[in-house]
């Protein structure tokens, strides 16, 4: 379930500090099959997905999805999530998500027994999965 995010106040910038024009990179690793996939979204919404075999897909986020990406990237909770300490996971073969928004890096292991993943980070992961058809 994604959270509702209000638009940033006038003059607000993303953690990258460039007024909403921050590159977002999401890496998914692990799982039973040993995934190693990366999706990069450029500031204009163009995205590239590269899987562990080197296959590449490209596309462009819709205007609504790009707006949502920018709002989530500018959410101050994302910076707070990046600063929280990480604990070892209780799961084997779980997916690990690493998210870079500009210079801000955060992530989580998708393990139900580890507790709830960071909310804004999870919302960005879900957005990128849905908007790009990443499975």
N, CA, C and O atoms as a Tinker XYZ file with bonds, in Angstrom:
   540  protein
     1  N      0.832000   -1.160000    0.000000    73     2
     2  CA     0.000000    0.000000    0.000000    64     1     3
     3  C      0.884000    1.233000    0.000000    63     2     4     5
     4  O      1.726000    1.378000    0.887000    81     3
     5  N      0.721000    2.118000   -0.958000    73     3     6
     6  CA     1.516000    3.336000   -1.058000    64     5     7
     7  C      0.902000    4.417000   -0.199000    63     6     8     9
     8  O     -0.314000    4.464000   -0.012000    81     7
     9  N      1.746000    5.279000    0.319000    73     7    10
    10  CA     1.262000    6.371000    1.148000    64     9    11
    11  C      0.909000    7.565000    0.287000    63    10    12    13
    12  O      1.400000    7.699000   -0.833000    81    11
    13  N      0.073000    8.418000    0.800000    73    11    14
    14  CA    -0.293000    9.642000    0.119000    64    13    15
    15  C      0.767000   10.688000    0.441000    63    14    16    17
    16  O      1.134000   10.871000    1.601000    81    15
    17  N      1.248000   11.363000   -0.574000    73    15    18
    18  CA     2.313000   12.339000   -0.376000    64    17    19
    19  C      1.861000   13.680000   -0.915000    63    18    20    21
    20  O      1.449000   13.800000   -2.068000    81    19
    21  N      1.947000   14.690000   -0.054000    73    19    22
    22  CA     1.595000   16.037000   -0.480000    64    21    23
    23  C      2.701000   16.593000   -1.355000    63    22    24    25
    24  O      3.857000   16.188000   -1.230000    81    23
    25  N      2.355000   17.521000   -2.244000    73    23    26
    26  CA     3.407000   18.119000   -3.060000    64    25    27
    27  C      4.391000   18.873000   -2.170000    63    26    28    29
    28  O      4.010000   19.374000   -1.112000    81    27
    29  N      5.654000   18.958000   -2.590000    73    27    30
    30  CA     6.629000   19.688000   -1.792000    64    29    31
    31  C      6.294000   21.167000   -1.772000    63    30    32    33
    32  O      5.671000   21.662000   -2.712000    81    31
    33  N      6.691000   21.896000   -0.722000    73    31    34
    34  CA     6.435000   23.323000   -0.683000    64    33    35
    35  C      7.207000   24.037000   -1.786000    63    34    36    37
    36  O      8.209000   23.514000   -2.274000    81    35
    37  N      6.752000   25.228000   -2.188000    73    35    38
    38  CA     7.464000   25.961000   -3.231000    64    37    39
    39  C      8.931000   26.135000   -2.854000    63    38    40    41
    40  O      9.255000   26.478000   -1.717000    81    39
    41  N      9.804000   25.899000   -3.812000    73    39    42
    42  CA    11.225000   26.057000   -3.595000    64    41    43
    43  C     11.908000   24.831000   -2.999000    63    42    44    45
    44  O     13.130000   24.816000   -2.853000    81    43
    45  N     11.129000   23.799000   -2.652000    73    43    46
    46  CA    11.726000   22.598000   -2.063000    64    45    47
    47  C     12.515000   21.847000   -3.123000    63    46    48    49
    48  O     12.197000   21.903000   -4.311000    81    47
    49  N     13.531000   21.156000   -2.683000    73    47    50
    50  CA    14.335000   20.363000   -3.596000    64    49    51
    51  C     14.384000   18.928000   -3.128000    63    50    52    53
    52  O     14.053000   18.628000   -1.981000    81    51
    53  N     14.792000   18.054000   -4.000000    73    51    54
    54  CA    14.972000   16.657000   -3.643000    64    53    55
    55  C     16.240000   16.530000   -2.827000    63    54    56    57
    56  O     17.008000   17.488000   -2.736000    81    55
    57  N     16.482000   15.357000   -2.223000    73    55    58
    58  CA    17.716000   15.193000   -1.473000    64    57    59
    59  C     18.965000   15.485000   -2.299000    63    58    60    61
    60  O     20.008000   15.828000   -1.741000    81    59
    61  N     18.874000   15.356000   -3.587000    73    59    62
    62  CA    20.014000   15.677000   -4.432000    64    61    63
    63  C     20.250000   17.169000   -4.558000    63    62    64    65
    64  O     21.308000   17.594000   -5.022000    81    63
    65  N     19.257000   17.985000   -4.140000    73    63    66
    66  CA    19.426000   19.419000   -4.077000    64    65    67
    67  C     19.293000   20.147000   -5.396000    63    66    68    69
    68  O     19.778000   21.273000   -5.513000    81    67
    69  N     18.661000   19.559000   -6.393000    73    67    70
    70  CA    18.633000   20.224000   -7.690000    64    69    71
    71  C     17.221000   20.497000   -8.181000    63    70    72    73
    72  O     16.964000   20.450000   -9.384000    81    71
    73  N     16.297000   20.784000   -7.260000    73    71    74
    74  CA    14.972000   21.238000   -7.645000    64    73    75
    75  C     14.127000   20.193000   -8.343000    63    74    76    77
    76  O     13.305000   20.559000   -9.183000    81    75
    77  N     14.279000   18.939000   -8.050000    73    75    78
    78  CA    13.421000   17.921000   -8.627000    64    77    79
    79  C     14.064000   17.166000   -9.770000    63    78    80    81
    80  O     13.453000   16.250000  -10.321000    81    79
    81  N     15.277000   17.526000  -10.140000    73    79    82
    82  CA    15.933000   16.875000  -11.266000    64    81    83
    83  C     17.013000   15.927000  -10.759000    63    82    84    85
    84  O     18.197000   16.105000  -11.045000    81    83
    85  N     16.591000   14.925000  -10.005000    73    83    86
    86  CA    17.536000   13.976000   -9.428000    64    85    87
    87  C     17.377000   12.612000  -10.079000    63    86    88    89
    88  O     16.262000   12.140000  -10.302000    81    87
    89  N     18.486000   11.998000  -10.373000    73    87    90
    90  CA    18.486000   10.626000  -10.902000    64    89    91
    91  C     18.164000    9.669000   -9.767000    63    90    92    93
    92  O     18.659000    9.834000   -8.652000    81    91
    93  N     17.334000    8.665000  -10.047000    73    91    94
    94  CA    16.949000    7.656000   -9.066000    64    93    95
    95  C     17.411000    6.306000   -9.598000    63    94    96    97
    96  O     17.139000    5.954000  -10.746000    81    95
    97  N     18.116000    5.547000   -8.748000    73    95    98
    98  CA    18.609000    4.230000   -9.142000    64    97    99
    99  C     18.161000    3.228000   -8.092000    63    98   100   101
   100  O     18.397000    3.414000   -6.898000    81    99
   101  N     17.514000    2.168000   -8.546000    73    99   102
   102  CA    17.056000    1.101000   -7.665000    64   101   103
   103  C     17.707000   -0.201000   -8.101000    63   102   104   105
   104  O     17.669000   -0.569000   -9.275000    81   103
   105  N     18.310000   -0.896000   -7.131000    73   103   106
   106  CA    18.929000   -2.192000   -7.398000    64   105   107
   107  C     18.227000   -3.237000   -6.552000    63   106   108   109
   108  O     18.011000   -3.045000   -5.356000    81   107
   109  N     17.873000   -4.344000   -7.188000    73   107   110
   110  CA    17.281000   -5.481000   -6.485000    64   109   111
   111  C     18.234000   -6.652000   -6.620000    63   110   112   113
   112  O     18.635000   -7.014000   -7.726000    81   111
   113  N     18.594000   -7.238000   -5.494000    73   111   114
   114  CA    19.482000   -8.392000   -5.522000    64   113   115
   115  C     18.918000   -9.482000   -4.626000    63   114   116   117
   116  O     18.009000   -9.248000   -3.829000    81   115
   117  N     19.477000  -10.677000   -4.774000    73   115   118
   118  CA    19.061000  -11.795000   -3.925000    64   117   119
   119  C     17.913000  -12.581000   -4.510000    63   118   120   121
   120  O     17.745000  -12.662000   -5.726000    81   119
   121  N     17.122000  -13.161000   -3.618000    73   119   122
   122  CA    16.039000  -14.032000   -4.039000    64   121   123
   123  C     16.587000  -15.420000   -4.343000    63   122   124   125
   124  O     17.801000  -15.617000   -4.410000    81   123
   125  N     15.708000  -16.354000   -4.520000    73   123   126
   126  CA    16.108000  -17.741000   -4.768000    64   125   127
   127  C     16.954000  -17.852000   -6.032000    63   126   128   129
   128  O     17.907000  -18.630000   -6.077000    81   127
   129  N     16.612000  -17.083000   -7.047000    73   127   130
   130  CA    17.338000  -17.156000   -8.320000    64   129   131
   131  C     18.594000  -16.287000   -8.336000    63   130   132   133
   132  O     19.320000  -16.279000   -9.331000    81   131
   133  N     18.861000  -15.564000   -7.266000    73   131   134
   134  CA    20.057000  -14.714000   -7.233000    64   133   135
   135  C     19.979000  -13.550000   -8.198000    63   134   136   137
   136  O     20.888000  -13.346000   -9.002000    81   135
   137  N     18.895000  -12.782000   -8.125000    73   135   138
   138  CA    18.692000  -11.651000   -9.033000    64   137   139
   139  C     19.776000  -10.596000   -8.844000    63   138   140   141
   140  O     20.464000  -10.562000   -7.824000    81   139
   141  N     19.905000   -9.765000   -9.815000    73   139   142
   142  CA    20.806000   -8.623000   -9.781000    64   141   143
   143  C     20.348000   -7.643000  -10.836000    63   142   144   145
   144  O     20.974000   -7.520000  -11.889000    81   143
   145  N     19.252000   -6.939000  -10.562000    73   143   146
   146  CA    18.620000   -6.062000  -11.539000    64   145   147
   147  C     18.741000   -4.611000  -11.081000    63   146   148   149
   148  O     18.717000   -4.325000   -9.884000    81   147
   149  N     18.872000   -3.698000  -12.044000    73   147   150
   150  CA    18.972000   -2.278000  -11.729000    64   149   151
   151  C     18.074000   -1.486000  -12.664000    63   150   152   153
   152  O     18.038000   -1.722000  -13.871000    81   151
   153  N     17.353000   -0.544000  -12.077000    73   151   154
   154  CA    16.579000    0.395000  -12.882000    64   153   155
   155  C     17.053000    1.801000  -12.531000    63   154   156   157
   156  O     17.178000    2.164000  -11.362000    81   155
   157  N     17.311000    2.572000  -13.569000    73   155   158
   158  CA    17.737000    3.964000  -13.394000    64   157   159
   159  C     16.708000    4.858000  -14.065000    63   158   160   161
   160  O     16.323000    4.638000  -15.214000    81   159
   161  N     16.267000    5.876000  -13.325000    73   159   162
   162  CA    15.310000    6.847000  -13.862000    64   161   163
   163  C     16.010000    8.189000  -13.929000    63   162   164   165
   164  O     16.481000    8.715000  -12.921000    81   163
   165  N     16.069000    8.731000  -15.128000    73   163   166
   166  CA    16.700000   10.035000  -15.344000    64   165   167
   167  C     15.748000   11.143000  -14.909000    63   166   168   169
   168  O     14.549000   10.897000  -14.784000    81   167
   169  N     16.245000   12.354000  -14.676000    73   167   170
   170  CA    15.402000   13.453000  -14.219000    64   169   171
   171  C     14.203000   13.745000  -15.121000    63   170   172   173
   172  O     13.190000   14.255000  -14.641000    81   171
   173  N     14.294000   13.436000  -16.410000    73   171   174
   174  CA    13.171000   13.698000  -17.316000    64   173   175
   175  C     12.175000   12.540000  -17.390000    63   174   176   177
   176  O     11.210000   12.606000  -18.152000    81   175
   177  N     12.400000   11.471000  -16.602000    73   175   178
   178  CA    11.467000   10.350000  -16.574000    64   177   179
   179  C     11.845000    9.166000  -17.445000    63   178   180   181
   180  O     11.189000    8.126000  -17.381000    81   179
   181  N     12.888000    9.297000  -18.259000    73   179   182
   182  CA    13.345000    8.144000  -19.047000    64   181   183
   183  C     13.933000    7.121000  -18.096000    63   182   184   185
   184  O     14.675000    7.476000  -17.180000    81   183
   185  N     13.603000    5.841000  -18.308000    73   183   186
   186  CA    14.158000    4.810000  -17.445000    64   185   187
   187  C     14.799000    3.704000  -18.268000    63   186   188   189
   188  O     14.434000    3.452000  -19.417000    81   187
   189  N     15.767000    3.055000  -17.636000    73   187   190
   190  CA    16.464000    1.917000  -18.232000    64   189   191
   191  C     16.529000    0.826000  -17.170000    63   190   192   193
   192  O     16.941000    1.067000  -16.036000    81   191
   193  N     16.121000   -0.361000  -17.553000    73   191   194
   194  CA    16.177000   -1.528000  -16.678000    64   193   195
   195  C     17.182000   -2.508000  -17.263000    63   194   196   197
   196  O     17.090000   -2.881000  -18.432000    81   195
   197  N     18.139000   -2.921000  -16.444000    73   195   198
   198  CA    19.137000   -3.899000  -16.864000    64   197   199
   199  C     19.073000   -5.060000  -15.878000    63   198   200   201
   200  O     19.219000   -4.871000  -14.670000    81   199
   201  N     18.849000   -6.282000  -16.413000    73   199   202
   202  CA    18.786000   -7.442000  -15.527000    64   201   203
   203  C     20.163000   -8.080000  -15.399000    63   202   204   205
   204  O     21.114000   -7.651000  -16.052000    81   203
   205  N     20.269000   -9.099000  -14.563000    73   203   206
   206  CA    21.578000   -9.697000  -14.275000    64   205   207
   207  C     22.227000  -10.319000  -15.503000    63   206   208   209
   208  O     23.447000  -10.483000  -15.541000    81   207
   209  N     21.429000  -10.667000  -16.508000    73   207   210
   210  CA    21.982000  -11.234000  -17.737000    64   209   211
   211  C     22.439000  -10.149000  -18.712000    63   210   212   213
   212  O     23.028000  -10.450000  -19.750000    81   211
   213  N     22.164000   -8.883000  -18.372000    73   211   214
   214  CA    22.559000   -7.787000  -19.238000    64   213   215
   215  C     21.474000   -7.352000  -20.214000    63   214   216   217
   216  O     21.691000   -6.441000  -21.013000    81   215
   217  N     20.299000   -7.999000  -20.158000    73   215   218
   218  CA    19.181000   -7.570000  -21.014000    64   217   219
   219  C     18.737000   -6.186000  -20.573000    63   218   220   221
   220  O     18.735000   -5.859000  -19.386000    81   219
   221  N     18.363000   -5.387000  -21.554000    73   219   222
   222  CA    18.030000   -3.990000  -21.300000    64   221   223
   223  C     16.647000   -3.676000  -21.857000    63   222   224   225
   224  O     16.303000   -4.069000  -22.972000    81   223
   225  N     15.856000   -2.952000  -21.051000    73   223   226
   226  CA    14.573000   -2.404000  -21.498000    64   225   227
   227  C     14.564000   -0.927000  -21.153000    63   226   228   229
   228  O     15.182000   -0.502000  -20.177000    81   227
   229  N     13.864000   -0.157000  -21.954000    73   227   230
   230  CA    13.790000    1.277000  -21.705000    64   229   231
   231  C     12.345000    1.748000  -21.816000    63   230   232   233
   232  O     11.492000    1.057000  -22.373000    81   231
   233  N     12.090000    2.916000  -21.283000    73   231   234
   234  CA    10.760000    3.513000  -21.372000    64   233   235
   235  C     10.788000    4.900000  -20.767000    63   234   236   237
   236  O     11.851000    5.462000  -20.504000    81   235
   237  N      9.601000    5.439000  -20.553000    73   235   238
   238  CA     9.470000    6.771000  -19.958000    64   237   239
   239  C      8.286000    6.734000  -19.001000    63   238   240   241
   240  O      7.219000    6.217000  -19.329000    81   239
   241  N      8.498000    7.296000  -17.803000    73   239   242
   242  CA     7.410000    7.378000  -16.835000    64   241   243
   243  C      6.331000    8.321000  -17.355000    63   242   244   245
   244  O      6.623000    9.294000  -18.051000    81   243
   245  N      5.091000    8.024000  -17.012000    73   243   246
   246  CA     4.011000    8.951000  -17.341000    64   245   247
   247  C      4.221000   10.233000  -16.533000    63   246   248   249
   248  O      4.983000   10.247000  -15.566000    81   247
   249  N      3.554000   11.285000  -16.929000    73   247   250
   250  CA     3.654000   12.554000  -16.208000    64   249   251
   251  C      3.238000   12.379000  -14.754000    63   250   252   253
   252  O      3.896000   12.901000  -13.854000    81   251
   253  N      2.145000   11.646000  -14.514000    73   251   254
   254  CA     1.669000   11.432000  -13.145000    64   253   255
   255  C      2.688000   10.638000  -12.325000    63   254   256   257
   256  O      2.940000   10.964000  -11.166000    81   255
   257  N      3.274000    9.599000  -12.922000    73   255   258
   258  CA     4.267000    8.813000  -12.196000    64   257   259
   259  C      5.545000    9.609000  -11.941000    63   258   260   261
   260  O      6.157000    9.471000  -10.882000    81   259
   261  N      5.949000   10.434000  -12.891000    73   259   262
   262  CA     7.139000   11.269000  -12.685000    64   261   263
   263  C      6.884000   12.288000  -11.579000    63   262   264   265
   264  O      7.763000   12.541000  -10.755000    81   263
   265  N      5.689000   12.873000  -11.554000    73   263   266
   266  CA     5.343000   13.809000  -10.483000    64   265   267
   267  C      5.382000   13.115000   -9.125000    63   266   268   269
   268  O      5.906000   13.671000   -8.160000    81   267
   269  N      4.826000   11.898000   -9.044000    73   267   270
   270  CA     4.838000   11.147000   -7.795000    64   269   271
   271  C      6.270000   10.798000   -7.393000    63   270   272   273
   272  O      6.626000   10.909000   -6.219000    81   271
   273  N      7.086000   10.381000   -8.345000    73   271   274
   274  CA     8.484000   10.078000   -8.067000    64   273   275
   275  C      9.185000   11.298000   -7.470000    63   274   276   277
   276  O      9.920000   11.181000   -6.490000    81   275
   277  N      8.957000   12.447000   -8.055000    73   275   278
   278  CA     9.591000   13.674000   -7.559000    64   277   279
   279  C      9.112000   14.032000   -6.153000    63   278   280   281
   280  O      9.908000   14.452000   -5.314000    81   279
   281  N      7.809000   13.866000   -5.894000    73   279   282
   282  CA     7.290000   14.161000   -4.550000    64   281   283
   283  C      7.887000   13.212000   -3.514000    63   282   284   285
   284  O      8.295000   13.642000   -2.435000    81   283
   285  N      7.938000   11.922000   -3.842000    73   283   286
   286  CA     8.520000   10.958000   -2.905000    64   285   287
   287  C     10.005000   11.234000   -2.693000    63   286   288   289
   288  O     10.498000   11.148000   -1.568000    81   287
   289  N     10.720000   11.565000   -3.768000    73   287   290
   290  CA    12.155000   11.844000   -3.663000    64   289   291
   291  C     12.430000   13.078000   -2.817000    63   290   292   293
   292  O     13.487000   13.177000   -2.194000    81   291
   293  N     11.494000   14.018000   -2.786000    73   291   294
   294  CA    11.659000   15.249000   -2.010000    64   293   295
   295  C     11.153000   15.113000   -0.579000    63   294   296   297
   296  O     11.323000   16.032000    0.222000    81   295
   297  N     10.537000   13.991000   -0.244000    73   295   298
   298  CA     9.980000   13.787000    1.094000    64   297   299
   299  C     11.122000   13.748000    2.113000    63   298   300   301
   300  O     12.034000   12.935000    1.966000    81   299
   301  N     11.097000   14.601000    3.137000    73   299   302
   302  CA    12.173000   14.606000    4.132000    64   301   303
   303  C     12.298000   13.278000    4.892000    63   302   304   305
   304  O     13.358000   12.977000    5.442000    81   303
   305  N     11.242000   12.500000    4.923000    73   303   306
   306  CA    11.307000   11.194000    5.595000    64   305   307
   307  C     12.287000   10.259000    4.890000    63   306   308   309
   308  O     12.833000    9.354000    5.521000    81   307
   309  N     12.520000   10.463000    3.594000    73   307   310
   310  CA    13.466000    9.617000    2.867000    64   309   311
   311  C     14.880000    9.779000    3.442000    63   310   312   313
   312  O     15.602000    8.798000    3.618000    81   311
   313  N     15.257000   11.004000    3.728000    73   311   314
   314  CA    16.575000   11.254000    4.321000    64   313   315
   315  C     16.655000   10.628000    5.712000    63   314   316   317
   316  O     17.685000   10.064000    6.079000    81   315
   317  N     15.584000   10.722000    6.477000    73   315   318
   318  CA    15.559000   10.106000    7.807000    64   317   319
   319  C     15.664000    8.585000    7.700000    63   318   320   321
   320  O     16.342000    7.952000    8.509000    81   319
   321  N     15.000000    8.003000    6.714000    73   319   322
   322  CA    15.081000    6.556000    6.511000    64   321   323
   323  C     16.509000    6.127000    6.157000    63   322   324   325
   324  O     16.976000    5.074000    6.591000    81   323
   325  N     17.181000    6.944000    5.379000    73   323   326
   326  CA    18.553000    6.621000    4.984000    64   325   327
   327  C     19.495000    6.635000    6.184000    63   326   328   329
   328  O     20.512000    5.942000    6.184000    81   327
   329  N     19.161000    7.415000    7.201000    73   327   330
   330  CA    20.032000    7.546000    8.371000    64   329   331
   331  C     19.774000    6.466000    9.421000    63   330   332   333
   332  O     20.563000    6.313000   10.354000    81   331
   333  N     18.676000    5.714000    9.281000    73   331   334
   334  CA    18.406000    4.724000   10.320000    64   333   335
   335  C     19.368000    3.551000   10.232000    63   334   336   337
   336  O     19.793000    3.156000    9.147000    81   335
   337  N     19.702000    3.003000   11.391000    73   335   338
   338  CA    20.621000    1.861000   11.389000    64   337   339
   339  C     19.944000    0.625000   10.788000    63   338   340   341
   340  O     18.727000    0.464000   10.877000    81   339
   341  N     20.737000   -0.226000   10.189000    73   339   342
   342  CA    20.196000   -1.460000    9.624000    64   341   343
   343  C     20.586000   -2.629000   10.512000    63   342   344   345
   344  O     21.657000   -2.642000   11.119000    81   343
   345  N     19.703000   -3.598000   10.575000    73   343   346
   346  CA    19.948000   -4.806000   11.362000    64   345   347
   347  C     20.054000   -5.985000   10.407000    63   346   348   349
   348  O     19.529000   -5.928000    9.295000    81   347
   349  N     20.717000   -7.038000   10.821000    73   347   350
   350  CA    20.789000   -8.224000    9.963000    64   349   351
   351  C     19.382000   -8.785000    9.717000    63   350   352   353
   352  O     18.507000   -8.685000   10.577000    81   351
   353  N     19.179000   -9.365000    8.557000    73   351   354
   354  CA    17.879000   -9.927000    8.220000    64   353   355
   355  C     17.735000  -11.347000    8.782000    63   354   356   357
   356  O     18.718000  -12.059000    8.987000    81   355
   357  N     16.482000  -11.728000    9.023000    73   355   358
   358  CA    16.179000  -13.075000    9.491000    64   357   359
   359  C     15.851000  -14.001000    8.322000    63   358   360   361
   360  O     15.651000  -15.199000    8.518000    81   359
   361  N     15.795000  -13.456000    7.117000    73   359   362
   362  CA    15.369000  -14.244000    5.944000    64   361   363
   363  C     16.554000  -14.656000    5.073000    63   362   364   365
   364  O     17.555000  -13.948000    4.959000    81   363
   365  N     16.399000  -15.810000    4.473000    73   363   366
   366  CA    17.311000  -16.248000    3.418000    64   365   367
   367  C     16.570000  -16.099000    2.098000    63   366   368   369
   368  O     15.343000  -16.188000    2.054000    81   367
   369  N     17.295000  -15.880000    1.056000    73   367   370
   370  CA    16.722000  -15.810000   -0.283000    64   369   371
   371  C     15.678000  -14.712000   -0.446000    63   370   372   373
   372  O     14.801000  -14.819000   -1.303000    81   371
   373  N     15.758000  -13.667000    0.357000    73   371   374
   374  CA    14.845000  -12.537000    0.222000    64   373   375
   375  C     15.460000  -11.511000   -0.725000    63   374   376   377
   376  O     16.676000  -11.477000   -0.914000    81   375
   377  N     14.620000  -10.689000   -1.307000    73   375   378
   378  CA    15.118000   -9.605000   -2.148000    64   377   379
   379  C     15.640000   -8.477000   -1.267000    63   378   380   381
   380  O     15.031000   -8.122000   -0.258000    81   379
   381  N     16.768000   -7.930000   -1.666000    73   379   382
   382  CA    17.324000   -6.743000   -1.032000    64   381   383
   383  C     17.182000   -5.596000   -2.024000    63   382   384   385
   384  O     17.588000   -5.711000   -3.180000    81   383
   385  N     16.604000   -4.492000   -1.567000    73   383   386
   386  CA    16.433000   -3.303000   -2.395000    64   385   387
   387  C     17.364000   -2.216000   -1.890000    63   386   388   389
   388  O     17.384000   -1.913000   -0.697000    81   387
   389  N     18.141000   -1.624000   -2.804000    73   387   390
   390  CA    18.988000   -0.476000   -2.513000    64   389   391
   391  C     18.543000    0.645000   -3.431000    63   390   392   393
   392  O     18.465000    0.475000   -4.647000    81   391
   393  N     18.254000    1.787000   -2.839000    73   391   394
   394  CA    17.718000    2.920000   -3.567000    64   393   395
   395  C     18.637000    4.114000   -3.382000    63   394   396   397
   396  O     18.991000    4.465000   -2.256000    81   395
   397  N     19.021000    4.737000   -4.487000    73   395   398
   398  CA    19.810000    5.962000   -4.454000    64   397   399
   399  C     19.001000    7.071000   -5.111000    63   398   400   401
   400  O     18.593000    6.965000   -6.267000    81   399
   401  N     18.781000    8.131000   -4.354000    73   399   402
   402  CA    18.103000    9.325000   -4.858000    64   401   403
   403  C     19.114000   10.450000   -4.696000    63   402   404   405
   404  O     19.303000   10.986000   -3.605000    81   403
   405  N     19.756000   10.794000   -5.803000    73   403   406
   406  CA    20.863000   11.735000   -5.689000    64   405   407
   407  C     21.931000   11.110000   -4.805000    63   406   408   409
   408  O     22.362000    9.984000   -5.052000    81   407
   409  N     22.357000   11.830000   -3.780000    73   407   410
   410  CA    23.385000   11.343000   -2.865000    64   409   411
   411  C     22.794000   10.561000   -1.690000    63   410   412   413
   412  O     23.541000   10.021000   -0.873000    81   411
   413  N     21.475000   10.493000   -1.596000    73   411   414
   414  CA    20.813000    9.791000   -0.496000    64   413   415
   415  C     20.644000    8.327000   -0.853000    63   414   416   417
   416  O     20.088000    8.001000   -1.902000    81   415
   417  N     21.122000    7.441000    0.016000    73   415   418
   418  CA    20.992000    6.002000   -0.217000    64   417   419
   419  C     20.263000    5.350000    0.940000    63   418   420   421
   420  O     20.557000    5.618000    2.105000    81   419
   421  N     19.310000    4.494000    0.611000    73   419   422
   422  CA    18.520000    3.782000    1.602000    64   421   423
   423  C     18.169000    2.411000    1.039000    63   422   424   425
   424  O     18.540000    2.093000   -0.091000    81   423
   425  N     17.476000    1.617000    1.795000    73   423   426
   426  CA    17.080000    0.308000    1.299000    64   425   427
   427  C     16.500000   -0.555000    2.388000    63   426   428   429
   428  O     16.350000   -0.130000    3.533000    81   427
   429  N     16.173000   -1.785000    2.008000    73   427   430
   430  CA    15.626000   -2.746000    2.949000    64   429   431
   431  C     15.670000   -4.137000    2.341000    63   430   432   433
   432  O     15.833000   -4.304000    1.133000    81   431
   433  N     15.521000   -5.131000    3.208000    73   431   434
   434  CA    15.374000   -6.514000    2.774000    64   433   435
   435  C     13.886000   -6.831000    2.871000    63   434   436   437
   436  O     13.258000   -6.556000    3.894000    81   435
   437  N     13.322000   -7.404000    1.821000    73   435   438
   438  CA    11.898000   -7.717000    1.787000    64   437   439
   439  C     11.641000   -9.014000    2.565000    63   438   440   441
   440  O     11.419000  -10.076000    1.984000    81   439
   441  N     11.677000   -8.893000    3.888000    73   439   442
   442  CA    11.524000  -10.031000    4.800000    64   441   443
   443  C     10.430000   -9.699000    5.811000    63   442   444   445
   444  O     10.600000   -8.782000    6.615000    81   443
   445  N      9.314000  -10.422000    5.790000    73   443   446
   446  CA     8.194000  -10.116000    6.688000    64   445   447
   447  C      8.566000  -10.137000    8.172000    63   446   448   449
   448  O      7.983000   -9.386000    8.954000    81   447
   449  N      9.510000  -10.969000    8.575000    73   447   450
   450  CA     9.861000  -11.046000    9.996000    64   449   451
   451  C     10.818000   -9.947000   10.431000    63   450   452   453
   452  O     11.096000   -9.815000   11.623000    81   451
   453  N     11.328000   -9.155000    9.494000    73   451   454
   454  CA    12.224000   -8.052000    9.838000    64   453   455
   455  C     11.468000   -6.798000   10.259000    63   454   456   457
   456  O     12.092000   -5.816000   10.660000    81   455
   457  N     10.165000   -6.807000   10.179000    73   455   458
   458  CA     9.385000   -5.611000   10.473000    64   457   459
   459  C      9.078000   -4.855000    9.199000    63   458   460   461
   460  O      9.430000   -5.288000    8.101000    81   459
   461  N      8.424000   -3.732000    9.355000    73   459   462
   462  CA     8.005000   -2.939000    8.199000    64   461   463
   463  C      9.200000   -2.266000    7.535000    63   462   464   465
   464  O     10.082000   -1.740000    8.215000    81   463
   465  N      9.226000   -2.284000    6.204000    73   463   466
   466  CA    10.292000   -1.553000    5.512000    64   465   467
   467  C     10.053000   -0.053000    5.652000    63   466   468   469
   468  O      8.941000    0.373000    5.964000    81   467
   469  N     11.085000    0.742000    5.425000    73   467   470
   470  CA    10.909000    2.200000    5.490000    64   469   471
   471  C      9.846000    2.641000    4.481000    63   470   472   473
   472  O      9.882000    2.254000    3.313000    81   471
   473  N      8.917000    3.443000    4.946000    73   471   474
   474  CA     7.702000    3.749000    4.186000    64   473   475
   475  C      7.944000    4.461000    2.853000    63   474   476   477
   476  O      7.421000    4.027000    1.826000    81   475
   477  N      8.713000    5.525000    2.849000    73   475   478
   478  CA     8.935000    6.273000    1.598000    64   477   479
   479  C      9.769000    5.430000    0.636000    63   478   480   481
   480  O      9.497000    5.396000   -0.564000    81   479
   481  N     10.781000    4.754000    1.165000    73   479   482
   482  CA    11.610000    3.883000    0.325000    64   481   483
   483  C     10.745000    2.821000   -0.331000    63   482   484   485
   484  O     10.840000    2.596000   -1.538000    81   483
   485  N      9.897000    2.165000    0.461000    73   483   486
   486  CA     9.010000    1.131000   -0.079000    64   485   487
   487  C      8.071000    1.714000   -1.142000    63   486   488   489
   488  O      7.823000    1.078000   -2.167000    81   487
   489  N      7.555000    2.911000   -0.901000    73   487   490
   490  CA     6.663000    3.552000   -1.874000    64   489   491
   491  C      7.375000    3.805000   -3.199000    63   490   492   493
   492  O      6.786000    3.628000   -4.265000    81   491
   493  N      8.632000    4.216000   -3.136000    73   491   494
   494  CA     9.413000    4.415000   -4.364000    64   493   495
   495  C      9.651000    3.092000   -5.079000    63   494   496   497
   496  O      9.536000    3.023000   -6.303000    81   495
   497  N      9.983000    2.041000   -4.333000    73   495   498
   498  CA    10.182000    0.711000   -4.938000    64   497   499
   499  C      8.896000    0.265000   -5.630000    63   498   500   501
   500  O      8.931000   -0.182000   -6.776000    81   499
   501  N      7.763000    0.384000   -4.938000    73   499   502
   502  CA     6.480000   -0.029000   -5.522000    64   501   503
   503  C      6.143000    0.782000   -6.771000    63   502   504   505
   504  O      5.659000    0.230000   -7.759000    81   503
   505  N      6.396000    2.084000   -6.729000    73   503   506
   506  CA     6.146000    2.943000   -7.888000    64   505   507
   507  C      6.967000    2.473000   -9.085000    63   506   508   509
   508  O      6.436000    2.340000  -10.187000    81   507
   509  N      8.255000    2.223000   -8.875000    73   507   510
   510  CA     9.111000    1.813000   -9.989000    64   509   511
   511  C      8.716000    0.440000  -10.529000    63   510   512   513
   512  O      8.767000    0.211000  -11.737000    81   511
   513  N      8.330000   -0.458000   -9.657000    73   511   514
   514  CA     7.857000   -1.768000  -10.122000    64   513   515
   515  C      6.624000   -1.607000  -11.003000    63   514   516   517
   516  O      6.562000   -2.141000  -12.110000    81   515
   517  N      5.648000   -0.865000  -10.498000    73   515   518
   518  CA     4.374000   -0.705000  -11.227000    64   517   519
   519  C      4.570000    0.066000  -12.535000    63   518   520   521
   520  O      4.091000   -0.356000  -13.588000    81   519
   521  N      5.273000    1.193000  -12.460000    73   519   522
   522  CA     5.362000    2.110000  -13.601000    64   521   523
   523  C      6.204000    1.545000  -14.744000    63   522   524   525
   524  O      6.025000    1.942000  -15.896000    81   523
   525  N      7.118000    0.624000  -14.440000    73   523   526
   526  CA     7.995000    0.089000  -15.470000    64   525   527
   527  C      7.663000   -1.346000  -15.861000    63   526   528   529
   528  O      8.249000   -1.883000  -16.801000    81   527
   529  N      6.722000   -1.974000  -15.144000    73   527   530
   530  CA     6.374000   -3.358000  -15.430000    64   529   531
   531  C      7.452000   -4.328000  -14.977000    63   530   532   533
   532  O      7.511000   -5.463000  -15.450000    81   531
   533  N      8.302000   -3.886000  -14.066000    73   531   534
   534  CA     9.417000   -4.686000  -13.547000    64   533   535
   535  C      8.874000   -5.819000  -12.699000    63   534   536   537
   536  O      8.148000   -5.580000  -11.734000    81   535
   537  N      9.214000   -7.035000  -13.043000    73   535   538
   538  CA     8.744000   -8.182000  -12.260000    64   537   539
   539  C      9.879000   -8.890000  -11.586000    63   538   540
   540  O      9.660000   -9.879000  -10.886000    81   539
